[in-house]
Amino acid sequence: MTDILIVVCCFPNLAGARQIGTLMVEKQLAACVNLVPSVESIFRWQGKVSAESEVLAVFKTSAACYPRLEEELRHRHPYDVPEILALPVSGGSENYLAWVRAETQA
């Protein structure tokens, strides 16, 4: 197990995802953000099943930076209840993991 997290979050459009993702990298709350446009999400919201096209953002961060990253995402996200899921990284290229740590100084 490492101290690196993968954080996933869906956005309603590419422009918003890009803006927030760039800000998180600039603030050193994420080392990298991958944007995956045109994912289809099927969900129940307020008693109704819906399907929407969204943009999936995949943030790479350190466990130390996660609380601030989550706070920024909640504050800036356009959804009332944004999807913010933090997944622990159990292993990976040590050089890459060291780079994530270096780029996300708490």
ZIWO-V335560 format. One record per run of one state. SS is the DSSP state (helix for helix, strand for strand, loop for the rest). FROM is the first residue (numbers start at 1). TO is the last residue. If there is no record, write none. Layout:
SS&FROM&TO ; SS&FROM&TO
This chain:
loop&1&3 ; strand&4&11 ; loop&12&13 ; helix&14&26 ; loop&27&31 ; strand&32&45 ; loop&46&47 ; strand&48&62 ; helix&63&76 ; loop&77&84 ; strand&85&88 ; loop&89&93 ; helix&94&103 ; loop&104&106
